[in-house]
């Protein structure tokens, strides 16, 4: 993030595993969990949104960002 001047507080981590969400939270990003119904894993906690598809994640991010995509 430092090398590429990425503002992590203004960034999003999208993932379908608890480890993805944990990574995003540790980095200080907002997190979107794509719930694909994996039954062998515990669902993540503390995510900003839970959606059912990548398209729904994109829609949520755009709405959260008031449609202003950088």
RAWOHU-V687492 format. One record per backbone hydrogen bond with DSSP energy under -0.5 kcal/mol. NH is the residue of the N-H (numbers start at 1). CO is the residue of the C=O. Records with the same first field share a line. If there is no record, write none. Layout:
BEGIN
NH = CO, CO
END
This chain:
BEGIN
5 = 1, 2
6 = 1
7 = 5
8 = 6
10 = 7
11 = 8
13 = 30
14 = 12
15 = 32
20 = 17
21 = 17
22 = 18
23 = 19
24 = 20
25 = 21
26 = 22
27 = 23
28 = 24, 25
29 = 24
30 = 11
32 = 13
33 = 49
34 = 15, 32
35 = 33, 51
36 = 34
48 = 31
49 = 31
51 = 33
57 = 53
58 = 54
59 = 55
60 = 56
61 = 57
62 = 58
63 = 59
64 = 60
65 = 61
66 = 63
67 = 62
68 = 65
69 = 67
70 = 68
END
